[in-house]
Amino acid sequence: WTVERAASPRRTATGPDGTTAEVTDHVLVVRRTAA
């Protein structure tokens, strides 16, 4: 496996009542290499 991307981008999310919070998304993209 080869790691193509490993990141923890942050974004601001807004709830139904208008409250905001900072959210961290964890992103992992891997590619399987030929055996």
mmCIF file of the N, C-alpha and C atoms, coordinates in Angstrom:
data_MODEL
# 
_entry.id   MODEL 
# 
loop_
_atom_site.group_PDB 
_atom_site.id 
_atom_site.type_symbol 
_atom_site.label_atom_id 
_atom_site.label_alt_id 
_atom_site.label_comp_id 
_atom_site.label_asym_id 
_atom_site.label_entity_id 
_atom_site.label_seq_id 
_atom_site.pdbx_PDB_ins_code 
_atom_site.Cartn_x 
_atom_site.Cartn_y 
_atom_site.Cartn_z 
_atom_site.occupancy 
_atom_site.B_iso_or_equiv 
_atom_site.pdbx_formal_charge 
_atom_site.auth_seq_id 
_atom_site.auth_comp_id 
_atom_site.auth_asym_id 
_atom_site.auth_atom_id 
_atom_site.pdbx_PDB_model_num 
ATOM 1   N N  . TRP A 1 1  ? 0.843   -1.180 0.000  1.00 0.00 ? 1  TRP A N  1 
ATOM 2   C CA . TRP A 1 1  ? 0.000   0.000  0.000  1.00 0.00 ? 1  TRP A CA 1 
ATOM 3   C C  . TRP A 1 1  ? 0.886   1.240  0.000  1.00 0.00 ? 1  TRP A C  1 
ATOM 4   N N  . THR A 1 2  ? 0.451   2.235  -0.742 1.00 0.00 ? 2  THR A N  1 
ATOM 5   C CA . THR A 1 2  ? 1.141   3.517  -0.787 1.00 0.00 ? 2  THR A CA 1 
ATOM 6   C C  . THR A 1 2  ? 0.192   4.593  -0.285 1.00 0.00 ? 2  THR A C  1 
ATOM 7   N N  . VAL A 1 3  ? 0.659   5.388  0.644  1.00 0.00 ? 3  VAL A N  1 
ATOM 8   C CA . VAL A 1 3  ? -0.174  6.482  1.159  1.00 0.00 ? 3  VAL A CA 1 
ATOM 9   C C  . VAL A 1 3  ? -0.127  7.633  0.158  1.00 0.00 ? 3  VAL A C  1 
ATOM 10  N N  . GLU A 1 4  ? -1.275  7.970  -0.403 1.00 0.00 ? 4  GLU A N  1 
ATOM 11  C CA . GLU A 1 4  ? -1.376  9.073  -1.355 1.00 0.00 ? 4  GLU A CA 1 
ATOM 12  C C  . GLU A 1 4  ? -1.626  10.395 -0.632 1.00 0.00 ? 4  GLU A C  1 
ATOM 13  N N  . ARG A 1 5  ? -2.422  10.338 0.414  1.00 0.00 ? 5  ARG A N  1 
ATOM 14  C CA . ARG A 1 5  ? -2.717  11.550 1.192  1.00 0.00 ? 5  ARG A CA 1 
ATOM 15  C C  . ARG A 1 5  ? -3.065  11.152 2.616  1.00 0.00 ? 5  ARG A C  1 
ATOM 16  N N  . ALA A 1 6  ? -2.481  11.851 3.572  1.00 0.00 ? 6  ALA A N  1 
ATOM 17  C CA . ALA A 1 6  ? -2.816  11.705 4.984  1.00 0.00 ? 6  ALA A CA 1 
ATOM 18  C C  . ALA A 1 6  ? -2.892  13.117 5.544  1.00 0.00 ? 6  ALA A C  1 
ATOM 19  N N  . ALA A 1 7  ? -4.095  13.534 5.935  1.00 0.00 ? 7  ALA A N  1 
ATOM 20  C CA . ALA A 1 7  ? -4.273  14.921 6.362  1.00 0.00 ? 7  ALA A CA 1 
ATOM 21  C C  . ALA A 1 7  ? -5.363  15.019 7.422  1.00 0.00 ? 7  ALA A C  1 
ATOM 22  N N  . SER A 1 8  ? -5.355  16.141 8.127  1.00 0.00 ? 8  SER A N  1 
ATOM 23  C CA . SER A 1 8  ? -6.379  16.443 9.131  1.00 0.00 ? 8  SER A CA 1 
ATOM 24  C C  . SER A 1 8  ? -6.875  17.875 8.922  1.00 0.00 ? 8  SER A C  1 
ATOM 25  N N  . PRO A 1 9  ? -7.596  18.115 7.817  1.00 0.00 ? 9  PRO A N  1 
ATOM 26  C CA . PRO A 1 9  ? -8.074  19.477 7.569  1.00 0.00 ? 9  PRO A CA 1 
ATOM 27  C C  . PRO A 1 9  ? -9.150  19.882 8.570  1.00 0.00 ? 9  PRO A C  1 
ATOM 28  N N  . ARG A 1 10 ? -9.152  21.160 8.904  1.00 0.00 ? 10 ARG A N  1 
ATOM 29  C CA . ARG A 1 10 ? -10.146 21.691 9.846  1.00 0.00 ? 10 ARG A CA 1 
ATOM 30  C C  . ARG A 1 10 ? -11.127 22.573 9.097  1.00 0.00 ? 10 ARG A C  1 
ATOM 31  N N  . ARG A 1 11 ? -12.354 22.603 9.591  1.00 0.00 ? 11 ARG A N  1 
ATOM 32  C CA . ARG A 1 11 ? -13.383 23.441 8.985  1.00 0.00 ? 11 ARG A CA 1 
ATOM 33  C C  . ARG A 1 11 ? -14.349 23.884 10.061 1.00 0.00 ? 11 ARG A C  1 
ATOM 34  N N  . THR A 1 12 ? -15.112 24.907 9.755  1.00 0.00 ? 12 THR A N  1 
ATOM 35  C CA . THR A 1 12 ? -16.130 25.381 10.678 1.00 0.00 ? 12 THR A CA 1 
ATOM 36  C C  . THR A 1 12 ? -17.470 24.799 10.255 1.00 0.00 ? 12 THR A C  1 
ATOM 37  N N  . ALA A 1 13 ? -18.161 24.182 11.189 1.00 0.00 ? 13 ALA A N  1 
ATOM 38  C CA . ALA A 1 13 ? -19.477 23.601 10.924 1.00 0.00 ? 13 ALA A CA 1 
ATOM 39  C C  . ALA A 1 13 ? -20.520 24.380 11.711 1.00 0.00 ? 13 ALA A C  1 
ATOM 40  N N  . THR A 1 14 ? -21.720 24.470 11.146 1.00 0.00 ? 14 THR A N  1 
ATOM 41  C CA . THR A 1 14 ? -22.820 25.173 11.800 1.00 0.00 ? 14 THR A CA 1 
ATOM 42  C C  . THR A 1 14 ? -23.953 24.192 12.053 1.00 0.00 ? 14 THR A C  1 
ATOM 43  N N  . GLY A 1 15 ? -24.405 24.124 13.307 1.00 0.00 ? 15 GLY A N  1 
ATOM 44  C CA . GLY A 1 15 ? -25.493 23.235 13.684 1.00 0.00 ? 15 GLY A CA 1 
ATOM 45  C C  . GLY A 1 15 ? -26.846 23.829 13.333 1.00 0.00 ? 15 GLY A C  1 
ATOM 46  N N  . PRO A 1 16 ? -27.921 23.053 13.499 1.00 0.00 ? 16 PRO A N  1 
ATOM 47  C CA . PRO A 1 16 ? -29.267 23.502 13.160 1.00 0.00 ? 16 PRO A CA 1 
ATOM 48  C C  . PRO A 1 16 ? -29.715 24.733 13.947 1.00 0.00 ? 16 PRO A C  1 
ATOM 49  N N  . ASP A 1 17 ? -29.146 24.912 15.140 1.00 0.00 ? 17 ASP A N  1 
ATOM 50  C CA . ASP A 1 17 ? -29.531 26.068 15.961 1.00 0.00 ? 17 ASP A CA 1 
ATOM 51  C C  . ASP A 1 17 ? -28.627 27.279 15.718 1.00 0.00 ? 17 ASP A C  1 
ATOM 52  N N  . GLY A 1 18 ? -27.706 27.165 14.747 1.00 0.00 ? 18 GLY A N  1 
ATOM 53  C CA . GLY A 1 18 ? -26.823 28.275 14.413 1.00 0.00 ? 18 GLY A CA 1 
ATOM 54  C C  . GLY A 1 18 ? -25.505 28.283 15.159 1.00 0.00 ? 18 GLY A C  1 
ATOM 55  N N  . THR A 1 19 ? -25.314 27.347 16.079 1.00 0.00 ? 19 THR A N  1 
ATOM 56  C CA . THR A 1 19 ? -24.062 27.251 16.826 1.00 0.00 ? 19 THR A CA 1 
ATOM 57  C C  . THR A 1 19 ? -22.953 26.762 15.895 1.00 0.00 ? 19 THR A C  1 
ATOM 58  N N  . THR A 1 20 ? -21.782 27.383 15.998 1.00 0.00 ? 20 THR A N  1 
ATOM 59  C CA . THR A 1 20 ? -20.657 26.953 15.171 1.00 0.00 ? 20 THR A CA 1 
ATOM 60  C C  . THR A 1 20 ? -19.623 26.222 16.019 1.00 0.00 ? 20 THR A C  1 
ATOM 61  N N  . ALA A 1 21 ? -18.888 25.348 15.364 1.00 0.00 ? 21 ALA A N  1 
ATOM 62  C CA . ALA A 1 21 ? -17.821 24.597 16.025 1.00 0.00 ? 21 ALA A CA 1 
ATOM 63  C C  . ALA A 1 21 ? -16.755 24.275 14.993 1.00 0.00 ? 21 ALA A C  1 
ATOM 64  N N  . GLU A 1 22 ? -15.523 24.148 15.456 1.00 0.00 ? 22 GLU A N  1 
ATOM 65  C CA . GLU A 1 22 ? -14.447 23.730 14.568 1.00 0.00 ? 22 GLU A CA 1 
ATOM 66  C C  . GLU A 1 22 ? -14.398 22.210 14.560 1.00 0.00 ? 22 GLU A C  1 
ATOM 67  N N  . VAL A 1 23 ? -14.390 21.637 13.368 1.00 0.00 ? 23 VAL A N  1 
ATOM 68  C CA . VAL A 1 23 ? -14.402 20.186 13.193 1.00 0.00 ? 23 VAL A CA 1 
ATOM 69  C C  . VAL A 1 23 ? -13.116 19.784 12.475 1.00 0.00 ? 23 VAL A C  1 
ATOM 70  N N  . THR A 1 24 ? -12.507 18.696 12.922 1.00 0.00 ? 24 THR A N  1 
ATOM 71  C CA . THR A 1 24 ? -11.329 18.155 12.252 1.00 0.00 ? 24 THR A CA 1 
ATOM 72  C C  . THR A 1 24 ? -11.733 16.885 11.523 1.00 0.00 ? 24 THR A C  1 
ATOM 73  N N  . ASP A 1 25 ? -11.532 16.881 10.205 1.00 0.00 ? 25 ASP A N  1 
ATOM 74  C CA . ASP A 1 25 ? -11.792 15.690 9.394  1.00 0.00 ? 25 ASP A CA 1 
ATOM 75  C C  . ASP A 1 25 ? -10.470 14.946 9.225  1.00 0.00 ? 25 ASP A C  1 
ATOM 76  N N  . HIS A 1 26 ? -10.511 13.638 9.308  1.00 0.00 ? 26 HIS A N  1 
ATOM 77  C CA . HIS A 1 26 ? -9.303  12.845 9.094  1.00 0.00 ? 26 HIS A CA 1 
ATOM 78  C C  . HIS A 1 26 ? -9.437  12.159 7.740  1.00 0.00 ? 26 HIS A C  1 
ATOM 79  N N  . VAL A 1 27 ? -8.462  12.421 6.865  1.00 0.00 ? 27 VAL A N  1 
ATOM 80  C CA . VAL A 1 27 ? -8.497  11.917 5.498  1.00 0.00 ? 27 VAL A CA 1 
ATOM 81  C C  . VAL A 1 27 ? -7.302  10.994 5.294  1.00 0.00 ? 27 VAL A C  1 
ATOM 82  N N  . LEU A 1 28 ? -7.569  9.791  4.799  1.00 0.00 ? 28 LEU A N  1 
ATOM 83  C CA . LEU A 1 28 ? -6.500  8.850  4.478  1.00 0.00 ? 28 LEU A CA 1 
ATOM 84  C C  . LEU A 1 28 ? -6.830  8.218  3.131  1.00 0.00 ? 28 LEU A C  1 
ATOM 85  N N  . VAL A 1 29 ? -5.960  8.453  2.155  1.00 0.00 ? 29 VAL A N  1 
ATOM 86  C CA . VAL A 1 29 ? -6.132  7.883  0.823  1.00 0.00 ? 29 VAL A CA 1 
ATOM 87  C C  . VAL A 1 29 ? -4.936  6.979  0.576  1.00 0.00 ? 29 VAL A C  1 
ATOM 88  N N  . VAL A 1 30 ? -5.202  5.704  0.308  1.00 0.00 ? 30 VAL A N  1 
ATOM 89  C CA . VAL A 1 30 ? -4.123  4.751  0.047  1.00 0.00 ? 30 VAL A CA 1 
ATOM 90  C C  . VAL A 1 30 ? -4.363  4.050  -1.284 1.00 0.00 ? 30 VAL A C  1 
ATOM 91  N N  . ARG A 1 31 ? -3.271  3.628  -1.898 1.00 0.00 ? 31 ARG A N  1 
ATOM 92  C CA . ARG A 1 31 ? -3.351  2.917  -3.173 1.00 0.00 ? 31 ARG A CA 1 
ATOM 93  C C  . ARG A 1 31 ? -2.629  1.581  -3.015 1.00 0.00 ? 31 ARG A C  1 
ATOM 94  N N  . ARG A 1 32 ? -3.301  0.534  -3.447 1.00 0.00 ? 32 ARG A N  1 
ATOM 95  C CA . ARG A 1 32 ? -2.683  -0.791 -3.385 1.00 0.00 ? 32 ARG A CA 1 
ATOM 96  C C  . ARG A 1 32 ? -1.760  -0.960 -4.589 1.00 0.00 ? 32 ARG A C  1 
ATOM 97  N N  . THR A 1 33 ? -0.532  -1.330 -4.321 1.00 0.00 ? 33 THR A N  1 
ATOM 98  C CA . THR A 1 33 ? 0.435   -1.520 -5.400 1.00 0.00 ? 33 THR A CA 1 
ATOM 99  C C  . THR A 1 33 ? 0.394   -2.967 -5.873 1.00 0.00 ? 33 THR A C  1 
ATOM 100 N N  . ALA A 1 34 ? 0.832   -3.188 -7.085 1.00 0.00 ? 34 ALA A N  1 
ATOM 101 C CA . ALA A 1 34 ? 0.846   -4.538 -7.651 1.00 0.00 ? 34 ALA A CA 1 
ATOM 102 C C  . ALA A 1 34 ? 1.825   -5.420 -6.880 1.00 0.00 ? 34 ALA A C  1 
ATOM 103 N N  . ALA A 1 35 ? 1.443   -6.665 -6.724 1.00 0.00 ? 35 ALA A N  1 
ATOM 104 C CA . ALA A 1 35 ? 2.294   -7.598 -5.972 1.00 0.00 ? 35 ALA A CA 1 
ATOM 105 C C  . ALA A 1 35 ? 3.367   -8.196 -6.844 1.00 0.00 ? 35 ALA A C  1 
# 
